[in-house]
């Protein structure tokens, strides 16, 4: 019974034999890279890149539910991407605009 | 050469039944008209006007290649005039058009390309090696994804192709700044010694 379930997963149209599996699986790499970059100082973060990550994550969460085959793997990875993007943006905005206590640079 | 090829193809397709080109034509003067009315026209005038040696070699000819080509081109011109609006409407209503999410997903991914282009001016220390490397592999995989997904998404394909280019360039800038591609620098150092 377990083997037939595994077989069903293996042969799924969005399964490990197809690009529909590996592309989203690798997209986790972007979210993981972003999580690793949580420890980077906020000055080194890039606004355009983080905005792109967040917007992509949000729009693609919707996109992955309307393509054929429906791809929950892709959905989850884009939700995570949006999450990490929002976190990084929050960190950077807090550092640039709200941290009056520290010796902030020219940005006020 | 191309013109010769076109003509050969044209005749092969349309003119295969006709084995000789169109004849030479000549305006008859009043003298010859009178002679023709009298039924007195010498045979040789007709044949020499047609550029032929005997009547049996004269057959009806199709219109010339030039004429047909111009006719077809003019038809195509009119078709083109009407199809600009039609193709725009077809795009707007297509299954991967701006009314669907299949369009806006790739539009969001162009954000990565734009971010990469904006970051080209920044110093290489601001580039994240992790993120850029991940983007390179990500775009490669998604080019394949865009090809295989239903409906096939060329916009996404183009987006990821350009993102791949931009991210590879940024990766090379980062690698050079971190000493990974340092061969040229070492050569210039030894040369200056």
Interface residues (C-beta under 8 A of the other chain):
Chain A: X18 X19 X20 X22 X23 X26 X27 X29 X30 X32 X33 X34 X36 X37 X40 X44 X46 X48 X49 X51 X52 X53 X55 X56 X58 X59 X60 X62 X63 X66 X67 X68 X69
Chain B: X100 X101 X102 X104 X105 X107 X108 X109 X111 X112 X114 X115 X116 X118 X119 X122 X125 X126 X128 X130 X131 X133 X134 X135 X137 X138 X141 X142 X144 X145 X148 X149 X150 X151
